[in-house]
């Protein structure tokens, strides 16, 4: 399929090779794959976002008897009634590279990722956090991955909240600061944009103030 910039969810790759680049798949509602269904196909999801979709299986994406590469993408805030709030695989291959699967929900198992015995799931550079009832669940002998909290932008002292201690550390590092923890936007210096990241977490109540 062609690259896109924004679309409703419910995309379908069936019996072909498909690629979505730079797309946003949001608000879909389907039996399988609320954002994207890969059915007997090979597909790639690159530099894209799959947000706030719903399905019975695979709230974000679902891979059935096919293969899907998810690279530098975000699958977040999706809901599955049964398995795989973010991404389930059934008799399929699922490769997750430098991507984030967070804040998804499944009614039965695999809030982030779920797979059956006939599937292979491989990950490299994957951030898997904030999914419920567990991060990942696999049929067979592999234990599920328990829920993990997502990192909080601006929690410089690592105490789980963004407050006055973090503000003090940021101000102490003000100026050129290549590679330091207070450089929240990664631009090589600590300044107003980093302060904005910290305050956004503080003001929206992520952990609250200290």
Order of alpha helices (4+ residues) and beta strands (2+ residues): beta-beta-beta-beta-beta-beta-beta-beta-beta-beta-beta-beta-beta-beta-beta-beta-beta-beta-beta-beta-beta-alpha-beta-beta-alpha
